[in-house]
Amino acid sequence: MQQKTELELISIKDCLENFSNFEDISLLNGTSGYLLLLLNLYSIDKNIYYEELAISVIRKTNLNFVVNRENRGLWSGPLGFAFVLNLWSRYSNNEIFEQLSQELNLVAESIIRTFLEDKIEDFQRSENIDIIYGLAGGLIYFTSLKTYNRRFRLPNDLMEKIVEIFDKLRIYEIATTVEAGRQSLKNRSKGNIHINFSMSHGIISLVNSLTFFDFSNINFYRYSLDFIENVYKQFSNLSFRISEYIAIDETMKITPIYSRDTINYSWCYGLYGHYIFLKNNDYVIKDDLLKMLLEEAQRLVRCRKKTNNVSFCHGLSGTLYSCCDVITPDESEEFVKLIESNYFDNEVLSEYSEWGILDGKLGIALVTLSLKFKRRIIGEEIFGINCNGDIS
């Protein structure tokens, strides 16, 4: 294989030479993530090597799977595999991607329909709602169907299920009504409501996934956006030290519940995840969060400090990628150097997943490649980033 610029990157070379987890199909730690990296490499110059390698990966992958609650999510099983194949079929003319993706789309849509079978009480568990294991990730899968020029709208029965969740679940009583300038809980209940307020596992995850569709005329969605905007305004008074959880009492008083003393810049529970949501919904305060993220990224570059967490989810790579739209070419090069110099010092790999996109090497490599070639990650919708139908 011809030596190419991207192979000068330690992270890319390591992933190409050493990935071996073909038994796992997921984005979290398996071949879906590897195929996504290969697609991003292929998109740079259409080098057939990456296409052929992707096909060999597909043939090595174990597609004999039984769907259950643990692997029905976008990140945890075949749903992510179908998502990535849909992207491959858009960029490559090889029939294997088209044929297999069409087959897996039928599987994927049947998987998503399992959420219809869940009782409303089941959605009190974050893993049934969130972007990683739950319904929020399932909704994002539909965006990949634009590959086939299909409208990526929600099936009516799934839409009805979402409305039911917002309407009946206690944790979604935050949906508000606005009458005579007053806000109140839609369904008052006794005691505080404790809500996970994050991109990875919380209410932001589900509401953000709905921003990929047109819900502008649906009351439950508008009320939820109004309420969440009010929550963010309260955090703006605290210099956007956004808490991982919030408590809401019967009078709509919001009390932040913090688990740390410092600002959290991460995708999963911190500023970057909230910035994605705010940008998707065009809130003005998104600019304040971007400024904070950029200042933190620039500080990390200046310090040149070794870190034991280079991951996308809650480490160095995610923080640096959050600024990719506004950094200068020189900053981009410095970001790449910082990630590469820390690549093999990533202690998070032993705690989570070695080959994952969120917590593992593949995510780090994707960010490095993106910064090196000054282009957004193809498939970044899996992080909840709404590119409004355009993938660069």
C-alpha positions as CSV (number, residue, x, y, z in Angstrom):
1,M,0.0,0.0,0.0
2,Q,1.3,3.4,-0.9
3,Q,2.5,5.5,2.1
4,K,0.0,8.4,2.4
5,T,-0.2,11.5,4.6
6,E,-2.8,10.0,6.9
7,L,-0.5,7.1,7.7
8,E,1.9,9.5,9.2
9,L,-0.7,9.7,12.0
10,I,0.1,7.3,14.8
11,S,-3.6,6.8,15.6
12,I,-4.6,5.9,12.1
13,K,-1.7,3.5,11.6
14,D,-2.4,1.8,14.9
15,C,-6.1,1.3,14.1
16,L,-5.3,0.0,10.5
17,E,-2.7,-2.4,11.7
18,N,-4.1,-3.7,15.0
19,F,-7.9,-3.7,15.0
20,S,-9.1,-7.3,15.5
21,N,-12.4,-7.2,17.3
22,F,-14.5,-8.6,14.5
23,E,-16.8,-10.5,16.9
24,D,-18.3,-7.3,18.1
25,I,-20.6,-5.5,15.6
26,S,-21.2,-2.3,17.6
27,L,-20.0,1.3,17.4
28,L,-19.1,1.0,21.1
29,N,-16.3,-1.5,20.5
30,G,-16.5,-3.2,17.2
31,T,-16.6,-3.3,13.4
32,S,-19.2,-0.6,12.9
33,G,-16.7,1.9,14.3
34,Y,-13.9,0.5,12.2
35,L,-16.0,0.7,9.0
36,L,-16.8,4.3,9.9
37,L,-13.1,5.1,10.2
38,L,-12.4,3.4,6.8
39,L,-15.2,5.4,5.2
40,N,-13.7,8.6,6.4
41,L,-10.3,7.6,5.0
42,Y,-11.9,6.5,1.7
43,S,-13.7,9.9,1.4
44,I,-10.4,11.8,1.3
45,D,-9.1,10.5,-2.0
46,K,-11.3,7.4,-2.9
47,N,-8.3,5.1,-2.4
48,I,-9.7,1.7,-3.3
49,Y,-7.6,0.1,-0.6
50,Y,-10.0,1.3,2.1
51,E,-13.0,0.1,0.1
52,E,-11.5,-3.3,-0.3
53,L,-10.5,-3.4,3.4
54,A,-14.0,-2.4,4.4
55,I,-15.4,-5.3,2.3
56,S,-13.0,-7.7,4.0
57,V,-14.1,-6.4,7.4
58,I,-17.7,-7.1,6.5
59,R,-16.9,-10.6,5.5
60,K,-15.1,-11.2,8.8
61,T,-17.9,-9.7,10.9
62,N,-20.2,-12.0,12.8
63,L,-23.7,-11.1,11.6
64,N,-25.4,-13.9,13.5
65,F,-26.9,-11.9,16.3
66,V,-29.9,-12.1,18.5
67,V,-31.5,-8.7,19.3
68,N,-32.2,-7.9,23.0
69,R,-32.4,-4.8,25.2
70,E,-28.6,-4.6,25.5
71,N,-27.8,-4.5,21.8
72,R,-30.8,-2.8,20.2
73,G,-29.3,0.7,20.5
74,L,-27.6,2.8,17.8
75,W,-24.2,2.3,19.6
76,S,-24.7,-1.2,20.9
77,G,-25.6,-3.5,18.0
78,P,-26.7,-4.0,14.4
79,L,-28.5,-0.6,14.2
80,G,-25.1,1.2,14.1
81,F,-23.9,-1.3,11.5
82,A,-26.8,-0.5,9.3
83,F,-26.2,3.2,9.8
84,V,-22.6,2.9,8.7
85,L,-23.4,0.7,5.7
86,N,-26.0,3.3,4.5
87,L,-23.2,5.9,4.5
88,W,-20.8,3.5,2.7
89,S,-23.5,3.0,0.0
90,R,-23.6,6.7,-0.5
91,Y,-19.9,7.1,-1.1
92,S,-19.1,3.8,-2.9
93,N,-20.5,2.3,-6.0
94,N,-19.7,-1.3,-4.9
95,E,-22.9,-3.3,-4.9
96,I,-22.0,-5.1,-1.7
97,F,-22.7,-2.0,0.4
98,E,-26.1,-1.4,-1.3
99,Q,-27.3,-4.9,-1.1
100,L,-26.3,-5.5,2.5
101,S,-27.5,-2.1,3.7
102,Q,-30.9,-2.7,2.1
103,E,-31.2,-6.0,4.0
104,L,-30.0,-4.6,7.3
105,N,-32.3,-1.6,7.0
106,L,-35.2,-4.1,7.3
107,V,-33.6,-5.5,10.4
108,A,-32.9,-2.0,11.8
109,E,-36.4,-0.8,11.4
110,S,-37.7,-4.0,13.0
111,I,-35.3,-3.4,15.9
112,I,-36.6,0.2,16.4
113,R,-40.1,-1.1,16.5
114,T,-39.3,-3.1,19.6
115,F,-39.5,0.2,21.5
116,L,-43.2,0.2,20.7
117,E,-43.6,-2.9,22.7
118,D,-42.1,-1.3,25.8
119,K,-44.4,-0.1,28.5
120,I,-44.3,3.6,29.4
121,E,-42.8,2.7,32.8
122,D,-39.8,1.1,30.9
123,F,-38.8,4.5,29.7
124,Q,-38.0,5.7,33.2
125,R,-34.7,3.8,32.7
126,S,-32.3,6.0,30.9
127,E,-30.9,3.2,28.7
128,N,-34.3,2.9,27.1
129,I,-34.3,6.5,26.1
130,D,-30.7,7.6,25.5
131,I,-28.6,8.0,22.4
132,I,-26.4,5.0,23.1
133,Y,-28.8,2.2,24.0
134,G,-32.2,3.7,23.6
135,L,-34.9,5.4,21.6
136,A,-32.9,8.6,21.0
137,G,-30.3,6.7,19.0
138,G,-32.9,4.8,17.1
139,L,-34.4,8.1,15.9
140,I,-31.0,9.2,14.6
141,Y,-30.7,6.0,12.5
142,F,-33.5,7.3,10.3
143,T,-31.2,10.2,9.2
144,S,-29.0,7.7,7.3
145,L,-31.9,6.8,5.1
146,K,-31.4,10.0,3.1
147,T,-28.8,7.9,1.3
148,Y,-31.7,6.5,-0.6
149,N,-33.4,9.9,-1.1
150,R,-36.1,8.7,1.3
151,R,-37.7,11.2,3.6
152,F,-36.3,10.3,7.0
153,R,-39.6,10.9,8.8
154,L,-40.8,8.8,11.7
155,P,-43.4,6.1,11.3
156,N,-46.7,7.3,12.7
157,D,-46.9,4.6,15.5
158,L,-43.4,5.5,16.7
159,M,-44.4,9.2,16.7
160,E,-47.4,8.3,18.8
161,K,-45.2,6.4,21.2
162,I,-42.9,9.4,21.7
163,V,-45.9,11.7,22.3
164,E,-47.1,9.2,24.9
165,I,-43.7,9.1,26.6
166,F,-43.6,12.9,26.9
167,D,-47.3,13.1,28.0
168,K,-47.4,10.4,30.7
169,L,-43.9,9.7,32.1
170,R,-43.3,11.5,35.4
171,I,-39.8,12.6,34.4
172,Y,-41.3,14.3,31.3
173,E,-43.8,16.3,33.3
174,I,-41.3,19.1,32.5
175,A,-43.3,19.7,29.3
176,T,-44.9,23.0,30.1
177,T,-48.0,24.9,29.2
178,V,-47.8,28.7,28.8
179,E,-51.0,30.5,29.9
180,A,-51.2,34.1,30.8
181,G,-47.5,34.4,31.0
182,R,-47.2,31.6,33.6
183,Q,-45.5,28.3,33.4
184,S,-46.6,25.2,35.4
185,L,-46.0,21.5,35.3
186,K,-48.3,19.9,32.7
187,N,-49.2,17.1,35.2
188,R,-48.4,18.3,38.8
189,S,-47.0,15.6,41.1
190,K,-45.8,15.6,44.6
191,G,-42.2,15.9,45.5
192,N,-39.2,16.8,43.3
193,I,-38.6,15.4,39.8
194,H,-35.0,14.3,39.3
195,I,-33.9,14.5,35.7
196,N,-30.7,13.4,34.0
197,F,-29.8,16.5,32.1
198,S,-27.1,15.2,29.7
199,M,-26.5,14.4,26.0
200,S,-25.4,10.8,26.6
201,H,-28.2,9.4,28.9
202,G,-30.5,12.2,29.7
203,I,-33.5,14.3,28.5
204,I,-31.2,16.3,26.2
205,S,-30.4,13.1,24.4
206,L,-34.0,12.4,23.4
207,V,-35.2,16.0,22.7
208,N,-32.0,16.6,20.6
209,S,-32.8,13.5,18.5
210,L,-36.1,15.0,17.7
211,T,-34.4,18.1,16.2
212,F,-33.5,15.9,13.2
213,F,-37.2,16.0,12.3
214,D,-39.8,18.7,11.8
215,F,-41.8,19.0,15.1
216,S,-42.3,22.7,14.9
217,N,-46.1,22.4,15.1
218,I,-46.3,19.8,17.8
219,N,-47.1,21.1,21.2
220,F,-45.2,18.6,23.4
221,Y,-42.0,19.4,21.6
222,R,-42.3,23.1,21.6
223,Y,-43.2,23.1,25.3
224,S,-40.1,20.9,26.1
225,L,-37.8,23.3,24.2
226,D,-39.3,26.3,26.0
227,F,-38.7,24.6,29.4
228,I,-35.1,23.5,28.5
229,E,-34.3,27.0,27.3
230,N,-35.3,28.4,30.7
231,V,-33.1,25.8,32.4
232,Y,-30.1,26.9,30.3
233,K,-30.8,30.6,31.2
234,Q,-30.4,29.7,34.8
235,F,-27.1,28.0,34.2
236,S,-25.9,31.0,32.2
237,N,-26.1,32.9,35.5
238,L,-23.6,30.4,36.9
239,S,-21.1,30.9,34.0
240,F,-22.6,27.7,32.4
241,R,-21.4,25.3,35.0
242,I,-24.2,23.0,33.9
243,S,-25.1,20.2,36.3
244,E,-25.4,16.6,35.3
245,Y,-28.8,16.3,37.0
246,I,-31.5,18.8,38.0
247,A,-34.3,18.6,40.5
248,I,-37.6,20.4,39.8
249,D,-40.3,21.1,42.4
250,E,-44.0,21.7,42.0
251,T,-43.4,25.4,41.6
252,M,-41.0,24.8,38.7
253,K,-38.0,25.8,40.8
254,I,-34.9,24.2,39.4
255,T,-32.1,23.0,41.6
256,P,-28.9,21.8,40.0
257,I,-27.3,18.6,41.3
258,Y,-23.6,18.7,40.8
259,S,-21.2,15.7,41.1
260,R,-18.0,17.8,40.6
261,D,-16.6,21.2,41.6
262,T,-15.2,22.2,38.2
263,I,-16.8,22.9,34.8
264,N,-17.3,19.7,32.8
265,Y,-16.4,20.1,29.1
266,S,-17.3,16.6,27.9
267,W,-19.7,15.4,25.3
268,C,-21.4,12.9,27.6
269,Y,-22.3,15.1,30.6
270,G,-20.7,18.4,29.9
271,L,-20.6,21.6,27.8
272,Y,-19.9,19.9,24.4
273,G,-23.1,17.8,24.5
274,H,-25.1,20.8,25.5
275,Y,-23.4,23.0,22.8
276,I,-24.6,20.4,20.2
277,F,-28.1,20.7,21.4
278,L,-28.1,24.4,21.5
279,K,-26.5,24.7,18.1
280,N,-29.1,22.3,16.6
281,N,-31.9,24.4,18.0
282,D,-30.1,27.7,17.2
283,Y,-30.2,29.1,20.7
284,V,-28.2,32.3,21.0
285,I,-26.4,31.2,24.1
286,K,-24.6,28.5,22.0
287,D,-22.0,31.1,21.2
288,D,-21.1,31.5,24.9
289,L,-20.6,27.7,25.2
290,L,-18.5,27.6,22.1
291,K,-16.3,30.4,23.4
292,M,-15.7,28.4,26.6
293,L,-14.9,25.2,24.7
294,L,-12.4,27.0,22.5
295,E,-10.7,28.6,25.5
296,E,-10.4,25.3,27.2
297,A,-9.0,23.7,24.0
298,Q,-6.5,26.5,23.6
299,R,-5.5,26.1,27.2
300,L,-4.9,22.4,26.8
301,V,-2.6,23.1,23.8
302,R,-0.7,25.7,25.7
303,C,-0.2,23.5,28.7
304,R,1.0,20.5,26.6
305,K,0.1,18.5,29.6
306,K,0.0,14.7,29.4
307,T,-3.5,13.3,30.0
308,N,-4.8,9.8,30.8
309,N,-8.0,10.4,28.8
310,V,-7.9,11.1,25.1
311,S,-11.4,9.8,24.4
312,F,-14.2,11.5,22.5
313,C,-16.8,10.9,25.2
314,H,-15.2,12.7,28.1
315,G,-11.6,13.4,27.1
316,L,-9.2,15.4,25.0
317,S,-10.5,14.4,21.5
318,G,-14.1,15.4,22.1
319,T,-13.1,18.8,23.5
320,L,-10.8,19.6,20.6
321,Y,-13.4,18.4,18.0
322,S,-16.0,20.7,19.5
323,C,-14.0,23.6,18.1
324,C,-13.3,22.2,14.7
325,D,-15.5,24.8,12.9
326,V,-13.7,27.9,14.3
327,I,-10.1,27.0,14.8
328,T,-7.3,28.3,12.5
329,P,-5.1,26.0,10.4
330,D,-2.2,26.5,12.9
331,E,-4.5,25.6,15.8
332,S,-5.7,22.5,13.9
333,E,-2.2,21.3,13.5
334,E,-1.5,21.9,17.2
335,F,-4.6,20.0,18.1
336,V,-3.4,17.0,16.0
337,K,0.0,17.1,17.7
338,L,-1.5,17.1,21.1
339,I,-3.8,14.2,20.5
340,E,-1.0,12.1,18.8
341,S,1.4,12.8,21.6
342,N,-1.2,11.5,24.2
343,Y,-2.6,8.6,22.1
344,F,-0.9,5.7,23.8
345,D,-1.4,7.2,27.3
346,N,-5.1,6.7,27.2
347,E,-5.9,4.9,30.5
348,V,-9.6,5.1,29.8
349,L,-9.2,2.2,27.3
350,S,-8.8,-0.3,30.0
351,E,-11.9,1.0,31.8
352,Y,-14.2,1.2,28.9
353,S,-13.5,-0.1,25.3
354,E,-10.3,-0.3,23.4
355,W,-11.8,0.0,20.0
356,G,-14.8,2.2,20.6
357,I,-15.7,5.5,19.0
358,L,-16.9,7.1,22.3
359,D,-14.2,5.8,24.6
360,G,-11.7,4.0,22.4
361,K,-9.0,4.3,19.8
362,L,-11.3,4.6,16.7
363,G,-12.9,7.8,18.0
364,I,-9.6,9.3,18.7
365,A,-8.4,8.4,15.2
366,L,-11.6,9.9,13.6
367,V,-11.0,13.2,15.4
368,T,-7.3,13.2,14.4
369,L,-8.2,12.6,10.8
370,S,-10.8,15.3,10.9
371,L,-8.5,17.9,12.3
372,K,-5.6,16.9,10.0
373,F,-7.7,17.2,6.8
374,K,-9.9,20.0,8.1
375,R,-13.2,18.2,7.4
376,R,-16.0,17.1,9.7
377,I,-16.4,13.4,10.6
378,I,-18.7,11.6,8.1
379,G,-21.4,10.1,10.3
380,E,-21.1,12.6,13.1
381,E,-24.9,12.4,13.6
382,I,-24.2,9.5,15.9
383,F,-23.0,12.1,18.4
384,G,-26.3,13.9,18.0
385,I,-24.8,16.5,15.6
386,N,-27.5,17.6,13.1
387,C,-25.7,18.5,9.9
388,N,-29.1,19.5,8.4
389,G,-28.9,16.9,5.6
390,D,-25.3,17.8,4.4
391,I,-22.3,15.6,5.0
392,S,-19.1,17.2,4.0
